[in-house]
Amino acid sequence: MPPWESPEYIKAKPGNYWVYRTYKIYDNGSEEALNMYDTARVEKDTVINRRVYHKMLWPEFGGGIRTEYITDSLDYVVTNFGKIIFSASEFGKVFDKRLFISQQLAPPPYDTIADVTHQMADRDLTINVPVATFNTSSYSERYDFRPPHDNPVKSRTYYYRYAKGVGLVSYTRAFYLNADHVYEARLVQYKAK
C-alpha cells in the first residue's frame, strides 16, 4: 500500500469534525443507546520541530477535551510524542507494549494492573453506525489484567475503527475494571474533506 494511504483514514484537515453517540454494550451482546453525544474536530495545523502537525480535539469520557497533535510519517500516523496511532498496512505488528500501573488510579503502594499492547487489527471489517455502513481498519489497545485485578475480567480490547475518506467512525472506551460492559461511540454526523 502506498505511504500516503494511512492519512486518508484520519482526515486531519482543519475544519473537519465527527459527532458520536454513545452506546452501552454489555458482554452478553445487548446494548443501550445513551443520550450522550461528543464531537471531535481538527482545530488547526501547527509546526512542531519544523514539521506540520494537525491539532485534534478529542472528547474525554465523562467530559473534557483531550488535545493531540498528529502527522503522517511514511505509512504511519503518529503523535508529536512519536506514538503510532494508525497504519493502513502494518497489521499484526505490535507498535507498543507497556504496563498500566496503579499510580494512575491511587496513592502508594503502587501495583501493576495490566499489560497493555497497541497494534492494528480487523483489516477490512464492515461495521454499521447510525450515519452509514463503512469498511474499516482498527487500531487496538488490549489490556491483559494481572492478578488480583483479573477477576472477573481477564482482558479487554478497545478499538478505534477508521474508514478511508471518513476518519474515526467508532471507538470503544470503558472504566478499566468494568465487569460486564464497555461504552462505544458511533458516528452520527461528520465533515471530512
Secondary structure by P-SEA (a helix, b strand, c coil): cccaaaaaaaccccccbbbbbbbbbccccbbbbccbbbbbbbcbbbbcccbbbbbbbbbcccbbbbbbbbbbcccccccccccccccccccccccccccccccccccccccccbbbbbbbcccbbbbbccccccccccbbbbbbccccccccccbbbbbbccccccccccccccccccccbbbbbbbcccccc
